[in-house]
Amino acid sequence: MENNYNEETLIIIENFSPKIKQCLHQTSYQEREDLEQEIKLKIIEKMATKEFKDTPGFWDFFT
């Protein structure tokens, strides 16, 4: 279960990476690396919350 969660987290981070890097161009060069790490950390923190885990699926809207 834990390994599956880590793989899913890694996939989501990889999917968001191009957009994160694109948005970082609006930030000064010296701040980009720190901001990128902070954004990825926030994504990981949000994935661990109860609100994210209890998100209804597509079919839940029909029952």
C-alpha positions as a Python dict, from the first residue, in 0.01 Angstrom:
ca = {
    (1, 'M'): (0, 0, 0),
    (2, 'E'): (275, 245, 99),
    (3, 'N'): (481, 163, -210),
    (4, 'N'): (176, 219, -432),
    (5, 'Y'): (118, 559, -267),
    (6, 'N'): (482, 656, -333),
    (7, 'E'): (457, 554, -699),
    (8, 'E'): (135, 753, -744),
    (9, 'T'): (292, 1055, -578),
    (10, 'L'): (596, 1033, -805),
    (11, 'I'): (375, 1009, -1115),
    (12, 'I'): (173, 1314, -1012),
    (13, 'I'): (489, 1516, -938),
    (14, 'E'): (631, 1418, -1278),
    (15, 'N'): (307, 1520, -1450),
    (16, 'F'): (312, 1860, -1283),
    (17, 'S'): (685, 1923, -1337),
    (18, 'P'): (657, 2087, -1683),
    (19, 'K'): (393, 2332, -1558),
    (20, 'I'): (589, 2404, -1240),
    (21, 'K'): (903, 2479, -1442),
    (22, 'Q'): (704, 2698, -1681),
    (23, 'C'): (565, 2902, -1394),
    (24, 'L'): (907, 2931, -1230),
    (25, 'H'): (1023, 3150, -1518),
    (26, 'Q'): (822, 3428, -1354),
    (27, 'T'): (1051, 3402, -1050),
    (28, 'S'): (1406, 3527, -1010),
    (29, 'Y'): (1673, 3272, -1101),
    (30, 'Q'): (1806, 3253, -744),
    (31, 'E'): (1465, 3160, -601),
    (32, 'R'): (1356, 2897, -857),
    (33, 'E'): (1507, 2586, -702),
    (34, 'D'): (1371, 2662, -355),
    (35, 'L'): (1028, 2747, -491),
    (36, 'E'): (1018, 2430, -701),
    (37, 'Q'): (1095, 2218, -395),
    (38, 'E'): (833, 2403, -191),
    (39, 'I'): (564, 2351, -457),
    (40, 'K'): (642, 1979, -478),
    (41, 'L'): (633, 1953, -100),
    (42, 'K'): (290, 2117, -91),
    (43, 'I'): (163, 1869, -353),
    (44, 'I'): (288, 1578, -141),
    (45, 'E'): (135, 1725, 176),
    (46, 'K'): (-202, 1775, 8),
    (47, 'M'): (-204, 1420, -126),
    (48, 'A'): (-163, 1291, 229),
    (49, 'T'): (-468, 1475, 360),
    (50, 'K'): (-799, 1310, 428),
    (51, 'E'): (-983, 1545, 193),
    (52, 'F'): (-783, 1420, -104),
    (53, 'K'): (-818, 1053, -15),
    (54, 'D'): (-1197, 1077, 25),
    (55, 'T'): (-1260, 1246, -310),
    (56, 'P'): (-1565, 1087, -473),
    (57, 'G'): (-1512, 887, -790),
    (58, 'F'): (-1702, 932, -1114),
    (59, 'W'): (-1956, 657, -1040),
    (60, 'D'): (-2027, 791, -690),
    (61, 'F'): (-2231, 1070, -848),
    (62, 'F'): (-2477, 818, -994),
    (63, 'T'): (-2553, 623, -677),
}
